[in-house]
Amino acid sequence: MLPSLEEISKRRRMLGLTQKELARLAGVSQSLIAKLESGKIDSSYTKAKAIFDALKGMEIKRGVPVGEILHSEVVSIQKDDKVSKAARLMRDYDYSQLPIFDGERVVGSISEKTILSQILAGKELSQVSELPVEEVMEEAFPQVGEDTPLSLISSVLQVYPAVLVSRKGKIVGIVTKADLLKILP
């Protein structure tokens, strides 16, 4: 399954390619790239696949590792902490999700969506805020090594809100969709 056509512009810019350069690599016209990026047309599967294959090839060739864009300050919460503390940290740091730890081991995640779903399920706000985060947590964010290529990270971030980055089993950073914007020119 191919990524959505909106990915073409993001990935092209991330690689610092012009539309003309990408067109040459993919064996299509520059005007096709421009029309796809502007949403004016849909492409045939064959041409879209050629474009994504060219992008992937350049990403692999350039080998931009996730270590270049990770956010090294990982704001997290312990599993015994209350939901109110998680909400406060998200508000203070302007994050929409946090990893949950048991000591130094990642055990889950919590997001604004997680908290809101508890309230929408009919629980009182005061009741939800006093719950330990481990009672409402979701699955842990995926973990990758710091040498993992960005092409893989961008695919994972289509499914998960964040990816944790580790070195020798220790969490050294986090990457969110917003962090991918750091590499745009």
ROZAFI-269003 format. One record per residue (C-alpha): residue in one letter; x, y, z. Coordinates in steps of 0.25 Angstrom, whole numbers, padded with zeros to 4 digits, always signed. Example, Ala and Ser with C-alpha at 12.3 -4.5 7.8 and 13.67 -1.06 7.14 Angstrom:
<rs>
A+0049-0018+0031
S+0055-0004+0029
</rs>
This chain:
<rs>
M+0000+0000+0000
L+0005+0014-0004
P+0006+0026+0006
S-0004+0037+0003
L-0001+0046-0009
E+0001+0058+0002
E+0014+0051+0006
I+0020+0054-0007
S+0022+0069-0004
K+0027+0066+0010
R+0037+0056+0007
R+0042+0063-0005
R+0045+0076+0003
M+0051+0067+0014
L+0061+0062+0004
G+0063+0076-0001
L+0059+0072-0015
T+0052+0081-0026
Q+0040+0076-0033
K+0049+0075-0046
E+0059+0067-0039
L+0049+0057-0033
A+0042+0056-0047
R+0055+0053-0053
L+0058+0042-0042
A+0044+0036-0044
G+0043+0037-0059
V+0031+0046-0059
S+0028+0060-0063
Q+0031+0072-0053
S+0016+0077-0056
L+0011+0063-0051
I+0019+0065-0038
A+0013+0080-0037
K-0001+0075-0040
L+0000+0064-0030
E+0006+0073-0019
S-0005+0083-0021
G-0016+0073-0021
K-0021+0076-0035
I-0020+0062-0040
D-0020+0048-0035
S-0009+0039-0041
S-0009+0025-0047
Y-0003+0015-0037
T+0009+0012-0046
K+0013+0027-0046
A+0011+0029-0032
K+0019+0016-0028
A+0030+0021-0037
I+0030+0035-0029
F+0030+0028-0016
D+0041+0018-0020
A+0050+0030-0024
L+0047+0037-0011
K+0050+0024-0003
G+0063+0022-0011
M+0068+0036-0008
E+0064+0035+0007
I+0072+0022+0008
K+0084+0028-0001
R+0084+0040+0008
G+0082+0032+0021
V+0077+0043+0030
P+0077+0037+0044
V+0066+0040+0054
G+0077+0044+0063
E+0078+0057+0055
I+0064+0062+0059
L+0060+0055+0072
H+0056+0063+0084
S+0066+0059+0095
E+0058+0064+0107
V+0047+0053+0109
V+0036+0059+0117
S+0030+0047+0124
I+0022+0042+0135
Q+0022+0030+0145
K+0011+0020+0145
D+0007+0023+0159
D+0006+0038+0156
K-0008+0044+0155
V-0015+0048+0142
S-0016+0062+0147
K+0000+0062+0147
A+0000+0057+0133
A-0010+0067+0128
R-0002+0078+0135
L+0011+0074+0129
M+0004+0073+0115
R-0001+0087+0117
D+0012+0093+0122
Y+0021+0087+0111
D+0010+0088+0100
Y+0010+0073+0097
S-0002+0065+0094
Q+0004+0052+0099
L+0014+0046+0109
P+0021+0033+0110
I+0019+0026+0124
F+0030+0019+0131
D+0032+0009+0142
G+0045+0014+0147
E+0053+0014+0135
R+0045+0004+0127
V+0034+0009+0117
V+0021+0003+0120
G+0010+0011+0113
S+0006+0025+0108
I-0004+0035+0111
S-0010+0046+0102
E-0020+0057+0102
K-0029+0047+0095
T-0028+0037+0106
I-0032+0047+0117
L-0043+0053+0109
S-0049+0039+0105
Q-0050+0036+0120
I-0058+0049+0122
L-0067+0046+0110
A-0069+0032+0116
G-0077+0039+0127
K-0066+0039+0138
E-0066+0052+0147
L-0054+0061+0144
S-0050+0060+0159
Q-0050+0045+0158
V-0042+0044+0146
S-0031+0054+0151
E-0029+0046+0163
L-0027+0033+0155
P-0013+0027+0154
V-0008+0028+0139
E-0006+0013+0139
E-0021+0011+0140
V-0024+0019+0127
M-0011+0017+0119
E-0010+0012+0105
E+0001+0004+0099
A+0015+0009+0099
F+0021+0017+0087
P+0029+0009+0078
Q+0044+0009+0081
V+0055+0010+0070
G+0071+0012+0071
E+0077+0026+0068
D+0082+0021+0055
T+0068+0018+0049
P+0066+0025+0036
L+0055+0036+0035
S+0048+0028+0024
L+0044+0018+0035
I+0041+0028+0045
S+0031+0035+0036
S+0024+0023+0033
V+0023+0019+0048
L+0018+0033+0051
Q+0006+0031+0042
V+0001+0020+0052
Y+0006+0025+0065
P+0007+0039+0071
A+0021+0038+0075
V+0034+0029+0075
L+0044+0027+0086
V+0058+0027+0082
S+0068+0018+0090
R+0083+0015+0091
K+0087+0002+0098
G+0073+0000+0104
K+0073+0014+0110
I+0063+0025+0105
V+0070+0036+0099
G+0060+0044+0092
I+0046+0045+0086
V+0041+0048+0072
T+0027+0053+0068
K+0021+0058+0055
A+0024+0072+0059
D+0039+0068+0060
L+0039+0064+0045
L+0037+0079+0042
K+0050+0082+0047
I+0057+0077+0035
L+0049+0085+0025
P+0057+0096+0018
</rs>
